[in-house]
Amino acid sequence: MITVVAQALLAAVPIHSDPIPNHQPAPDQEPPRHGHLWSLPDGTGLHVPPGHLVHDQDTGRVCCHLCGRWFVSLGSHVRGHGYSADDYRAMAGLLRGRALVAPQLSAAIGQRQSRAYRRSPQVRERLAANQERARNGELAQLARSANAAGNDRLERSRGRAEQLAAGRATRSRQRHEQLASRLSASAASVLSDLLRAGYSGGASLDDLARATGLGRSRLRQEMTFAGITVRPAGRNTSAGKRSRARAAERAAAARVGTDDLTSWLAERRAAGWTLTQLAAEVEHSTHWVRWRLPGAVDR
């Protein structure tokens, strides 16, 4: 979406003024080429995986998918392969607005266009119409339409996968930092000691998951690593049952905004509330409420 907007806004910028620095490395700096490691569905061999525009940071050049040679700009080179720039992007699965140039050249072009915009009232006047189209959402709509009809799904999919991977890495780091903070605030110096003390004291897996911030799968892995035998499902200690009951009562008390759930239930029962009404408020069954009102009989 951003690239379509940028293309429309910058289309009117004249190509003049400051020269672009020559970033072409010496011939002996070109990275070595290799055979076809990838291919398209039609059998066309590629030197670069579809959906990627490979950039060599040492030489500042990008690799041609079709021949494996390296250039500062592929725009004129791909014509020798019989492709326009747009056709080449479609063939390689690149974004429709992907610049087929090295990052240094792209930055130089951007700087030149920024200077032209600041210096020239005529340039700003020509851009005004497209700026208004960007503000009212017209260019965004055009971008969505272009993306829907485009053949750039490979690079978009790769970009989303990279973003998801980065997000997972960030969440993993945050969980690690949060766990370290929880351990430093507790009496346990290591996670295994915290898990062993809590589980032997009757805490459930849910209790330990909330205390450590770990998911159930990771929690079980850590307990196995610590040598803790997890109680079979359906079998538990009386201490564990009492612990879960107390946790349920605390959660119900928090839902209705009281520190004394028993008194809260008794007062409303005396005021004429039915067990069904009380159960709806605490989000438990009438049986659960009845057990916390000894002697109560549903009306």
Beta strands, then each sheet from edge to edge (+ up, - down):
strand 1: 38-39
strand 2: 45-46
strand 3: 55-56
strand 4: 61-63
strand 5: 70-71
sheet 1: 1+ 2-
sheet 2: 3+ 4- 5+
end
